[in-house]
Amino acid sequence: MKLSFKLSPSFSLSMALLAGLASAPAFTQTAPAAVPAVSMSDKSAFIADLLGKMTLDEKVGQLRLISIGPEMPIAQLADEIAAGRIGGTFNSVNRPHNRQLQDAATQRSRMKIPMFFAFDVIHGHRTTFPIGLGLASSWDMDVVTSMARTAAKEASADAADMTFAPMVDISRDPRWGRTSEGFGEDPYLVSEIAKTVVRGFQGKLPIGPNNVMAAVKHFALYGAVEGGRDYNTVDMSPMRMYQDYLPPYRAAIDAGAGGVMVALNSINGVPATSNTWLMQDLLRKDWGFKGVAVSDHGAIVELTRHGVAKDEREAAKLAIKTGIDMSMADSVYLKELPGLVKSGEVSMTEIDNAVREVLGAKYDMGLFQNPYVRIGVAADDPPDLKADSRLSRPAARDAARKSVVLLENRNNTLPLSKTAKVALVGPLADAPIDMLGSWSAAGDYKASVTLRTGLVNAIGKNLIYARGANLTNDEEIVKYLNYLNWDSPEVTQDKRAPAAMIAEAVKAARRADVVVVAVGESRGMSHESSSRTSLDLPQSQRALITAMKATGKPIVLVLMNGRPLALQREQKEADAILETWYTGIEGGNAIADVLFGDYNPAGKLPISFPRSVGQIPIYYNHPRLGRPFTPGKPGNYTSQYFEEPNGALYPFGYGISYTDFNVSDVTLSSATMARGAKVEASVTVKNTGQRGGETVVQLYIRDVAASVVRPVKELKDFRKIMLKPGEEKVVRFTVDEEKLKFFNAQLQRVAEPGTFTVQIGLDSEAVKEKNFDLQ
Ligand code: BGC
């Protein structure tokens, strides 16, 4: 939920104290009253000492994570905090407000334990970067780092200590609206991004003043909800879980994520929020996680609706015993835990275990040293939170152009000449809210450069604009989208008749040399709770494209969407297709950079594009079959749908360029690999075209025969390279045993002897291969 607050001058620390804080970062004025006996440098002794001094009610208060906003007005929140009944809040990135709340904790509460402040910082903070799928399309860890560092600096400067991110749920089902938030379908790519984001947000623990703690989410398997319907159940074999869905969470935790947010779904019959196997055996025991586990919004109470708790009391009992340290956005722990302890149903040790993690996280956020470390001093409060000077536009533009994927480019339609007359049409051509994408909680749509503005910046008067169509003509859908609790109205309808809008667009197209059609989804269509049964463009937009095609002018589709769409029809109609996802505040400029060739696109799909919704789930790394469909040799009794060709329309890893690249055959340093040894696999990649450009060289491995069914191939490494026209580079990958390991039927991670096929290419399908044997 997005909320924002106006600045208020009400804060209560004296200016003398604040002046002291400004010059000396260590907080000394209001350190917890009960602690001086123990040195702060020994984390566990310090926390044990604090715990020993807290009452049961104070302990339970620490486990409550409350949203600032309509749920509870700020004055009431301050009183609750002063009474020791709240441990942290989320949804406020307003320094005066957070200062007021921190004052209540450090001055008015008995224990003076500081609060922490959390916020959803998913793909940028004030500076909205491309959505997760866009960032993943860059396959560029410098881009990911740039987003995470920029976001951490901005969010910490806005008094946030923690973010509920990265969101690393693997999704193989684009019907799921939250696909947009994640980084796609591949365990390796998503894990690389997960690590990079955690490092960028928080660095090592304890985190610094310009960092925010990362709480990785949604643990676990949220992206595998049945049918892609949000909040639906998840049923999955352990092997698939370990092999494909769990690695990114693990990667984030191994990178040091201080927090975990627990998923809303159930897993094989047990909700994550009451799943002791998940939260204790796997997370804490196997993986060694030592941070804080927070529930998702209202998830503990939802245990009653899952039907595993008969009432809220039982829900609280289940959750605390499971190891859910903080209860988000409700009072269920506050209400129920004291009684449960008194009746002996919950032990004080169970309460202490949770409180220890909350205090530990506060310690790691540096809050005991200085509760105001990110709130700062009033004199430094920004006068205008949304000021343009606070934004990192160059970084956002760089990330945006690197997140764009060129899907089609017939007859070299792109890049366009800046002297060409361009007609720009489509409901997303001038849609500042949609540029931001889903979960851009602190993003301001007024800061968005729309495609229309970006094109005007690039070619001025050579642009002719006509809206051409509404997002959809289905008023029920518009009602749904506007019901989402956002900047209002989320979707604005042009009141003219569809035919009149199309007629205007046709007129514009006739005056132009080329037509750019900006189509796709409004951001609310790819959001939490926005699942779809169709992946088609809405009819209103399809009609517009067809009308544009009928003018005979070259058609460039600029897609804005938060999930793979089914584009068979559009593939036939369009001359060029650019998948831009939601590009963030600099999107219009970045897309113009690509359209006019100031930047040569190099994005690669992090998720497969199905031909139609019926193919779902479709993912490149699927298990081998006894009767696989063989391309080029269709036949009965092989695994296929008979109405459509098999396979993705655009496969994982795919994306073309304005230049051409040639990949040589694979060279291996050896045809055999001894245990503990390495084989080097290399190819020579040459830019055979006329322009400089980047591409992503991808390494896949196939285990030819193993004790269990293995995928047809799995991504194991990748390298992004830049090549000038005519230039070639040798790209070397090291293949070691680690890259050959998988979870066997006993869930042991092993590399089994036998033959492996190394596959290298510029997407997951067009690869060169060579075999070697592991001894
Ligand atoms: C979402 C989380 C989010 C939380 C707090 C929930 O509805 O599922 O991803 O972090 O709200 O805003």
Residues whose N, C-alpha, C, O or C-beta is under 5 A from the ligand:
A	BS01	BGC	M1 D120 F164 D296 H297
